[in-house]
Amino acid sequence: MLTKADDYPVHQRPEPIAYAGTDRNFYDRYFFNAQPADGSRFVAAALGVYPHLNVMDASVCWMEGGVQRSVFASRLLGMERLDTQVGPISVEVVEPLKKLRLRLSETDGLCADLLFEGRHAPIEEPRFTWRQGPRTIMDVTRMTQNVAVSGSVTVDGQRIGVDSWRGTRDRSWGVRPIGAADPQGAAPPALPQFYWLWAPINFDGHALFFHTNDAADGAPWNRSAVLVDLASGAETKLADPAAALPYRPGTRRAGEALLSGRMADGPVQVKLMPEAAFHMHGIGYGHPKFGHGGWRGELDVQTERFDTAAADPASPLNAHIQALVSAEMKLPDGRILHGRGVLEQLFIGPHAPSGFRELFDLA
């Protein structure tokens, strides 16, 4: 089947773009977040395409005053991947690799028109390839870009300008679990394990990116740290990236995070102080009803309100978060910079350096 995308010189296989290889778990996703300098509000969004499930879904979430308000939309893809609108939610590529526009038409008191403009060229992260025995669970490419945000969000009739907000947007594509769970995992059965930490941070003159995926023994299978000088555009891949996380007792959440790495002229040290927690199920990640890729009919739009203040941080349902953080970074020349961003955390199963031995035992 030919689609609009076939008129663009973007093919990677000798067949129409509608057919993304053979893996039913292939996906293609946009992600956005943004917050003001005081961290008092937060907006996040995602739009995903699942070619072999013939589904496209999207979500937008507004967090303020301890409440997340989400709009979840899903529709039949119809094998047309260039129509990036799902009900009231749309994503427009205004200028590739530089400007993207997210819109939400009025739904349950929320509407938004937001422009995300890159503060630097996107960072291509190391390819994420993760196997359990013979089975490939993840094989993903992702690019990440810190952004300046403009536009507005309207909440119950109150227009809120976001022209001084900053945030992060990413694009990822490849293979990861989506839609209905696989009825048969790899043999022999093993305790689930996934340790994920991600910290995109905005400073006035710099952008910092840190992530790690660790195995159960703490050895990283994908870890990287990149510092971007916004004035020159220079990207420095930090040597020996590391993270230390003192956990909040009775949880699997960081009380703070100490990141480190080395430039040619000395060490870089970053301290992150978590504040409010944004629950990622607010944009579909791990949501029991509105998870990514599920079939919900030709078009389905739902809303949800979630009380973050009442959420149990020890519950596995609340394990995947982005903690809003204030940041302090010390550069090799002794300068200390202040910024903001998020510290994404998803810790499942054992992780020896953290003292985790079971599926969801707590600090």
N, C-alpha and C positions, 0 to 999 in steps of 0.2 A: 504493500500500500504506500503510495506516494503522499507526502505531506508538505506543508509550507517550508519546513526546514530543509527539504531536499533541494531547494533552489539556492541554498547557500553553500559555499565551498568548505564544508566542515565535516565531510564524511571520513570515517576511520575504518570502514569495512566495505566490501564490495556488495552492499545491499542497502535498501532504504533505511533512513535514520529511525523509522518506526520500530525497527528490530534492533534492540540494544544487546546483541550477543544472545546467550541462551539462559543466563542465570535469572530465575524469577525474582531474586532479591536485588536486582539492579535498581538504583535510584539516582536522582539528580535533585539537589536541594539548595535553596536560598535560606540564609539565616540572618537576622538583624537584632541588635539591641541598642539602647540609648538611655542616657540618664543625664540629669543636670549636675552642676558642680557640687551641690549639697546632698545628692543621692536621695532626695525626698520622694522622687517618682521614678518609674522605670517602665519602659515599653520594650517588648520583644515580639518577634514574628518569625514565621517560617512558612515556606512554600515548597512542597515536594512533588516530584513527578516519578511515577512508578510504571515504566513502559510495559513490563510483562504482566502487571496486574491490571493495566488499563485504568489506572486511578490517578487523579491529582488531588492533593489536599493542601490546605493552608490554615493558618491560625494567627491571631493577633491577641496579645495579652497586655493589659494595663495594670500596673501595680502602684497602689497609693494607700497610705494609711492602714497597712496591714491586710489589704484585700487585693486579690488578683481577680480581674474581670477578663474573661476569655471569650473570643469568638472562634468557633471551629467550623470550617467549611470543607466539604468533600464533594467531588463530582466524577462522573465518567470521563476519562481522558479522551476517548474516541480516537486514540493514537495520534492526536495532534498536539505536539509538545510546545509549539510557539505561542499558543493561546494561554498566557500565564495569568488567567483570572479564574477564581473559584468563588462563585456567588458574589458576596460583597467585597472580597479581598483580591487585590491585583498587585503584581510586581512588573515594573517597566524598566528595561535597561535603557537609560537615557543616553549614556556614553559608556561603552564597554570598558570595564576595569577602572572606571572613574566615578560615575554617577548612576545611582539606581533610585527609583521612586516606588514607595509603598503606599497604597491607598486602601482605606477601609470605608465603605459607605455606611451610613448610619445603621447601626444594629444594636438594639437593646441599650440605647443611650451612649454608644461609643461611635466615633468616626475619626478618621485620621487621613492626613495627606503629608507624607514625610519624604524628604529628599536626603539620601545618604551619599555624601561626597568624600571620596578617599583623601586622606591626609598624606598619603604616600602610595607608591605602587603596591599592589597586592603581594603578599608573601606566599610563596609555594612551600607548604610544609612537606616534610619527608613522607613518602608514600606509606600508608598504613596497611600492612599486610599481616594478618593474625590468623593463625590456624590452631585448631584443636584436633590433635592427631592428624588424620588424613583430610579433615574438612576445613575449607577456607571459610572463616566466619566473617572477616572483614578484608576487603581489598579496595582501598579508598584513596583518592587524591583530594586534597582540600587546599584552597587558597583563602587567606585571611587578610583583612584590611581594616585598620582603624579609621574612623570616619568623623567628619563634622556633620551635624544634622540641622536641617531647617524645616520649616513648615509648622504644622499645628496638630494637636489632638483635641477633640471636643468631647467632654465628659458630662453627660446630663445637662447639655446646653451651655456649659462653661468652656470657652475656647482657651486652650493653654498653648502659648507659643513655645517652640523648642529651639529657637535659632541659636542659642548658645550651648546646646547639648552636644555631647560627644558619645561615641559608642564604637561598636564593632560590627562588621558584616562579614559573612563568609559564604563561599560556594563549595560544596562537596559533591562528589559523584563517584559511583563505583558499586561495590557490593557490601551490604550489611543486613542484618535481620530486619525485615519489614513485614507488615501485614500479619496474617495468622501465624502462630508459632509452628515451627517444624515439629511434626508428630514423632519423629525419630531422630535423636541426636547421634553423635559419633559414639562408637563403641570402643572401650568400655565406658559406662557412665562415669562422669567426674563431677566434683563439686564445682558449680559455676564460680568463675573468678574474673574480675575486671577491675583494674585500678586506673582511674583517669583523672588527671588534673590539668586544667587549662587556664591561663592567665593572660588575656590581652589587656594591656594597660596604656592609657593615654596620658602623656605628659605634654607640657606646652611645646617643647622643642623636640620631643622624642616619642617613639612608640616602642613598646616592649611586648614581645610574644614569648611565652614559655608554655610548654606542655610536656607531659610525660604519661606514657602507658607502661605500667610495671607488671612483671610476672609475680607469681605468689612469693618468690624468694626476694623480691625487691629489685631484681635486675630489670632495667628498662629495655623494652623491645621497640620503643619509639620515643625518643626524647630530643627536644630541641629548644634552643633559646636564641632569639634574634632581636637585636637592638637597631632601630632605624633612626638616623639623624635626619630630621625633617628638613633642615635647611639645605643639606646637600643631597638628600635622597640615599645616602650610603647605608647599606645594610651590613651589619656586623654579626656574624654567627658566633655566639659566645662559646668558648671552650669550657669543657667540664661543667655543664649545667647541672644544678642540684637543687633539691627542695627539702626543707625540714618543716614538718607540720605538727606542732603541739595541738592535740585534739581536745575538744571540749568534753569533759567527763560525761559518760553516759550517752555518747553519740558517736557517729562517724563523720563529724564535721570539724574542720580546722578552726581552732581558736585564733590562730594567726598563721601566716605562711612566710617563711624566710627563703627567698630564692637567691641563687648565686651563679656566677659564671665569670669567665675571664676574657678581657680584651688583650690586645698585644701589649698595652702599657699598664695593665694591672687588673685588679678584680672589680666586678660590678656586684653590688649587694642591694637587694630589694626586700623591703618589709611590707607585707600586705595585712591590713587590719579589716576583718570582715564586719559587715554591718547587717542590713536586712538580707534575707534569703529569698531569692526568686526560685520557685519550684518549677522545674522544666516541664512537668506534665501540663502546665498552663499553656504550652504551645505544642502539646501532643507527645512529647518524649515520655514513653512509658505509661501514657494515660490508659487506664483500663477500658475506657469506652471510645476515646477519640485518638487512639494511637495511630502512628503513621502507616499509611498504605491500606488500612482496612476498608472493605467494601461497605458503603453506607447508602447505596442507591445512586440514581442518576444525578441528583443534587440534594445535599443535606446541609443545613446550616443550624448550628446549635450554639447556645451560650452557657456560661457557667461562672459562678462566683465562688472563690475559695478563700477561706480565712487563714492567712498565713500565721497569724498570732496563735491560733488554736491548733496548728499542725504539730503532730508529734515528730520531733526530729529523729527519734529512734526507729520510726516505722520504715520498713523497706519501701513503701509507696512514696515516701518523701526523701529517698536517698539521693536523687539526682537534682542538684541545685546549682544555681549561679549565685554565689554570695557577692553582693555589691561590696566593693572594697575601696578604702583609701590607701594610697601607696606612697612610699618614700624610697627613693633610689639614690644610692651613693655611687658616683662615677669614679674612675681611676684618678682623676685630677682633684678629687676631694669635694666636688660640687654635690650638693644634695638637692634633688628635684622632687616635687610633690605632684601626684596625679591621682587618677581614678580609673577603675575598670571593674572587672568581675573575676572571681575565682571559681571556675566550674569544678564541681566535685561529683564523682560517681565511684564509690568504693564497694565492690561486691566480692565476698569470699576472702580467702586468706591473703595477707600481706605482711610478711615477716617484720620489716622495719617498723611497721605500725603496731605490731603485737596482735594483729587480727589472725585468728586461726579457723574460725567457722564462717558460715555463710553471711551472717549479720551480727556477729558478736560486737560489743561496743567498747569504746575506750574507757 
